[in-house]
Amino acid sequence: MQQQLKFLGIAGFFLCLCAPLALHFLGAVTGKNGNAQENRSLAQIPKPDLLFKDPSKYTSGLSAYFEDHFGGRAQLIKARKRMEIGINRQTTRVIKGSEHPWLYLTSFETKAQFSGAPYLTPLQISNWNDRYAEMKAIYAKHGIKFLSAKIPVKARIYPEYTENAFGTYNAALPDQRLEFDLDLEPALNTAKANGPVFFKTDTHWTRYGAYMAYLDIMETIQPGHNQQTDFKLDYFDMKTFSGDLVPLAGMDKVDYNEALKDIRYPKFDDVERKNLVKDDPRFKTFISKRTNTPGKTLVIIGDSFAHPIAPFFLSDFSKVIRVHHEIGAFDIESPLQYNPDVVLFMPAGRYSFKSLQGFDK
């Protein structure tokens, strides 16, 4: 009997080890792996290293891919979020708005930025501004134009649907003492009268919101900048759109009763996109090129908010490079390898402080 129990224990242990891998391959065959949308880029499967040039890099990339995509992961995330919502709705990372299908990401930083409550100490502000000044000095030394733009949290643009979950709205941001050159909030607040600038079930801005931010940024970089005319608002069918906040709220999907009014990108037939995978495959450098635009290079130090805005800059730059700030862990001199004419520092609102908290010097 004891031997049987030992055998069952060992079998159960190996079953637990193999189940995620088996479920992953089963999901890949049936097309039902699910989609655990999150507020970051999930790791992609690395290219096979047939020549064994860097086995450790390949194995770490494969490990990161499996951790982000193993079978049943999406269902586990949804189940965990349902439990969190059931235990205490006020502490969950996602809250439902006063109107369907509005969803908002909540955190200590986003609530503080919304309400105007102080959340940074004088020392934290001083350290951030010192690092920021050091970053500007390094780029200025190389003759590179530098601009920082602050992206507001969604709740500050659409406070009317927050159901008072963030506290009392206050137009005075506590982190305005962080020395950003440009605050994009006024431009987005003005633009929302003509179309949605943030998705209702996602943390990110729409293409229209990104386009209006692009205009504000280019006017700062190049006063009198000619606005593009080939971007027009159009309607999209939202039946297949989920949004990164849906699974985080413990929901399977959201039913839309309306079409989304947004911008279609122009066709860039001569755009080349390259992924330069770093040691951590979750953080990538994206390079987009055009041959019929001015021979200038723009480097954007940002996050997922940089993805929808980058194509608009291809009308002003021949090369647009996106480098992830890695929540403060990026190498401050890494943009120099691309010989940029302009560096744009543009972290998401919830990362405005953390984005420079401890970068590598």
C-alpha positions in Angstrom: 0.0 0.0 0.0 2.8 2.4 0.9 4.5 1.6 -2.4 1.3 2.4 -4.3 0.9 5.7 -2.5 4.5 6.6 -3.3 3.9 5.7 -7.0 0.7 7.8 -7.1 2.5 10.7 -5.5 5.4 10.6 -8.0 2.9 10.2 -10.9 0.9 13.1 -9.6 4.0 15.3 -9.4 5.0 14.6 -13.0 1.5 15.1 -14.1 1.5 18.6 -12.5 4.8 19.3 -14.3 3.7 18.1 -17.7 0.1 19.4 -17.7 0.8 23.0 -18.7 3.0 21.8 -21.6 0.4 19.3 -22.7 -2.4 21.9 -22.5 -0.3 24.3 -24.5 0.3 21.9 -27.3 -3.4 20.8 -27.2 -4.4 24.5 -27.4 -2.0 25.1 -30.3 -3.5 22.2 -32.2 -7.1 23.1 -31.5 -6.6 26.9 -31.7 -8.1 27.4 -28.2 -5.1 28.5 -26.1 -6.9 31.7 -25.1 -5.5 35.1 -24.9 -4.2 36.5 -21.6 -4.0 40.2 -22.6 -1.9 42.2 -20.3 -0.3 45.6 -19.9 3.0 44.5 -21.5 4.2 42.7 -24.6 4.2 38.9 -24.1 7.3 37.0 -25.0 7.4 35.6 -28.5 8.9 32.2 -29.4 12.6 32.7 -30.1 14.1 31.6 -33.4 16.0 28.3 -33.2 19.7 28.6 -32.5 20.8 25.8 -34.8 24.5 26.8 -34.7 24.5 27.1 -30.9 25.9 30.6 -31.0 24.2 31.6 -27.7 22.4 28.6 -26.1 21.7 30.4 -22.8 20.0 33.3 -24.6 17.8 30.8 -26.6 16.9 28.8 -23.6 16.0 31.9 -21.5 13.9 33.1 -24.4 12.1 29.8 -24.7 11.5 29.8 -20.9 10.0 33.3 -21.1 7.8 32.3 -24.0 6.5 29.3 -22.1 5.9 31.3 -18.9 3.7 33.7 -21.0 1.8 31.2 -23.1 1.5 27.8 -21.2 -1.8 26.1 -21.5 -4.5 27.3 -19.2 -2.7 30.5 -18.3 -5.4 32.8 -19.6 -8.0 30.9 -17.7 -6.0 31.0 -14.5 -5.6 34.8 -14.8 -9.3 35.2 -15.3 -10.1 33.0 -12.3 -7.7 34.9 -10.1 -9.3 38.2 -11.1 -12.7 36.8 -10.4 -11.6 35.8 -6.9 -10.0 39.3 -6.3 -13.2 41.0 -7.4 -15.3 38.8 -5.2 -13.1 39.3 -2.1 -12.7 43.0 -2.4 -13.8 45.1 -5.4 -12.0 48.2 -4.2 -8.5 46.6 -4.2 -8.7 44.9 -7.6 -6.6 46.3 -10.4 -9.7 46.9 -12.6 -13.0 48.6 -11.8 -16.1 48.9 -14.0 -17.2 52.3 -15.0 -20.7 53.8 -14.5 -21.6 53.0 -18.1 -21.1 49.8 -20.0 -18.5 48.8 -21.1 -16.1 51.3 -19.5 -13.2 49.7 -17.5 -10.4 51.4 -15.7 -7.0 50.2 -14.4 -6.6 51.1 -10.7 -3.4 51.4 -8.8 -1.9 53.6 -6.0 -0.3 55.8 -8.6 -3.3 56.2 -10.9 -5.6 57.0 -8.1 -3.1 59.6 -6.7 -2.6 61.2 -10.1 -6.4 61.4 -10.6 -7.3 62.9 -7.3 -4.2 65.1 -6.8 -3.2 63.4 -3.6 0.6 63.6 -3.0 2.3 60.2 -3.5 5.9 61.2 -4.0 8.3 62.4 -1.3 10.5 65.5 -1.9 13.5 63.2 -2.0 11.9 61.0 -4.7 11.0 64.0 -6.8 14.5 65.5 -6.4 16.2 62.1 -7.4 13.9 61.8 -10.4 14.6 65.3 -11.6 18.4 64.7 -11.1 18.3 61.6 -13.3 16.1 63.4 -15.8 18.7 66.3 -16.0 21.5 63.8 -16.4 19.7 62.1 -19.3 19.1 65.5 -21.0 22.7 66.5 -20.6 24.0 63.3 -22.2 21.9 63.8 -25.3 22.7 67.5 -25.5 26.4 66.6 -25.4 25.9 64.7 -28.6 23.8 67.4 -30.2 20.6 65.5 -30.0 17.3 67.3 -29.6 15.4 65.9 -26.6 11.7 66.1 -25.6 9.7 64.5 -22.8 6.0 64.1 -23.0 3.7 63.0 -20.2 0.8 60.7 -21.0 -2.2 61.1 -18.7 -4.0 58.1 -17.2 -7.3 57.3 -18.9 -9.3 58.3 -15.8 -8.1 61.9 -16.1 -9.5 62.2 -19.6 -12.7 60.4 -18.9 -13.5 61.1 -15.2 -17.2 61.1 -15.9 -17.4 57.3 -16.0 -15.2 56.4 -13.1 -18.1 56.0 -10.6 -16.0 58.0 -8.0 -13.7 55.0 -7.6 -10.6 57.2 -7.9 -11.7 59.9 -5.5 -12.4 63.5 -6.3 -11.0 64.7 -9.6 -8.3 67.4 -9.3 -6.8 69.1 -12.3 -3.6 69.8 -10.4 -1.3 66.7 -10.9 0.9 65.9 -8.0 3.6 64.7 -10.4 3.7 67.9 -12.4 6.8 68.6 -10.2 8.5 66.0 -12.4 10.1 68.0 -15.1 8.3 66.8 -18.3 8.6 69.2 -21.2 5.0 68.6 -22.5 1.8 67.5 -20.9 -0.4 65.8 -23.4 -3.5 66.0 -21.2 -4.9 69.3 -22.6 -4.6 68.2 -26.2 -6.4 64.9 -25.4 -9.1 66.6 -23.4 -9.8 68.9 -26.4 -9.7 66.1 -28.9 -12.2 63.8 -27.1 -15.1 66.0 -28.3 -14.5 64.8 -31.8 -13.8 61.1 -31.2 -12.6 58.6 -28.5 -9.0 59.1 -27.5 -8.9 56.1 -25.2 -10.4 52.6 -25.6 -13.3 51.9 -23.2 -12.0 48.4 -22.2 -8.3 49.0 -22.6 -5.6 51.1 -20.9 -4.3 52.5 -24.1 -5.2 55.4 -26.3 -6.9 54.9 -29.7 -5.1 55.7 -32.9 -7.0 58.9 -33.0 -5.8 59.8 -29.5 -2.2 58.8 -30.5 -2.5 61.0 -33.6 -3.6 64.0 -31.6 -0.7 63.4 -29.2 1.6 63.2 -32.3 0.4 66.6 -33.5 1.1 68.1 -30.1 4.5 66.6 -29.9 5.5 67.6 -33.5 4.3 71.2 -32.8 6.7 71.3 -29.9 9.6 69.7 -31.8 8.9 71.8 -35.0 6.7 74.9 -34.4 4.5 75.5 -37.4 4.5 71.8 -38.3 2.2 71.0 -41.2 -0.6 68.7 -40.1 -1.2 65.6 -42.1 -4.5 65.4 -44.0 -4.6 61.7 -45.0 -5.8 60.5 -41.6 -9.6 60.4 -41.3 -11.9 59.2 -38.6 -13.8 56.0 -39.7 -16.0 53.4 -38.0 -14.8 50.0 -37.0 -16.8 46.9 -36.0 -15.9 46.2 -32.3 -17.5 42.8 -32.0 -14.1 41.1 -32.0 -12.3 43.6 -29.9 -11.6 42.7 -26.3 -9.1 45.1 -24.6 -6.4 44.3 -22.1 -8.7 45.2 -19.1 -11.3 42.6 -20.0 -9.3 39.5 -18.8 -7.8 41.5 -15.9 -11.4 42.2 -14.8 -12.1 38.4 -14.8 -14.3 38.7 -17.8 -14.4 36.4 -20.9 -15.5 39.1 -23.3 -17.4 42.4 -23.6 -20.4 42.9 -25.9 -20.2 46.2 -27.7 -23.4 47.9 -28.9 -21.6 50.5 -31.0 -18.9 50.9 -33.6 -15.6 52.5 -32.7 -14.8 55.8 -34.4 -11.0 55.7 -35.0 -8.3 56.4 -37.6 -7.0 54.1 -40.2 -3.3 54.1 -40.8 -2.1 55.1 -44.3 -0.3 52.3 -46.2 3.4 52.4 -45.8 4.5 50.0 -48.5 8.2 50.7 -48.0 8.2 50.3 -44.2 10.7 47.8 -42.8 10.1 46.5 -39.3 12.8 44.6 -37.3 12.7 43.1 -33.9 16.0 43.3 -32.1 15.5 40.9 -29.2 17.4 41.8 -26.0 18.3 39.5 -23.2 14.8 39.6 -21.9 12.5 38.9 -25.0 9.6 40.8 -23.4 11.4 44.1 -24.1 12.1 44.8 -27.8 13.5 47.4 -30.0 11.4 48.1 -33.0 12.8 49.8 -36.1 10.6 51.2 -38.9 12.0 52.7 -42.0 10.8 54.8 -45.0 12.8 55.8 -48.0 10.7 58.8 -49.1 10.8 60.9 -45.9 13.5 63.3 -44.5 16.7 61.4 -43.6 16.3 61.9 -39.8 16.0 59.4 -37.0 13.7 59.5 -34.0 14.1 57.3 -31.0 11.1 56.9 -28.7 11.9 55.7 -25.1 8.5 54.4 -24.0 6.3 51.4 -23.7 3.1 50.0 -25.3 1.8 53.6 -25.8 4.6 54.1 -28.3 3.3 51.4 -30.7 0.2 53.2 -32.1 1.9 56.6 -32.3 5.1 55.5 -34.1 3.6 55.2 -37.6 2.5 58.8 -37.6 6.1 60.0 -37.1 7.1 58.2 -40.3 5.9 61.2 -42.3 8.5 63.3 -40.5 11.4 60.8 -40.0 12.9 58.2 -42.2 13.6 55.9 -39.2 11.5 55.5 -36.0 13.0 53.4 -33.3 11.1 52.4 -30.1 13.1 51.4 -27.0 11.3 50.1 -23.9 12.1 52.1 -20.7 11.9 48.7 -18.9 10.3 50.5 -15.9 13.5 52.4 -15.2 16.0 49.7 -16.0 16.9 50.8 -19.5 20.5 51.9 -20.5 20.3 55.7 -20.7 23.0 55.7 -23.5 21.4 52.9 -25.6 19.6 55.4 -27.9 23.0 56.8 -29.0 23.8 53.7 -31.0 21.1 54.7 -33.5 22.6 58.2 -34.1 19.2 59.9 -33.5 18.4 63.4 -34.4 15.6 63.5 -31.8 14.9 61.5 -28.6 11.4 61.4 -27.3 10.9 60.2 -23.7 7.3 59.2 -23.4 6.3 56.8 -20.6 2.7 55.9 -19.8 1.2 57.9 -17.0 1.3 55.1 -14.4 5.1 54.8 -15.1 5.9 58.5 -15.1 7.9 58.2 -11.9 9.1 54.6 -12.2 10.4 55.1 -15.7 13.5 56.9 -14.4 13.6 55.4 -10.9 16.8 53.4 -11.4 18.1 53.4 -15.0 21.5 51.9 -15.7 24.2 54.5 -16.0 
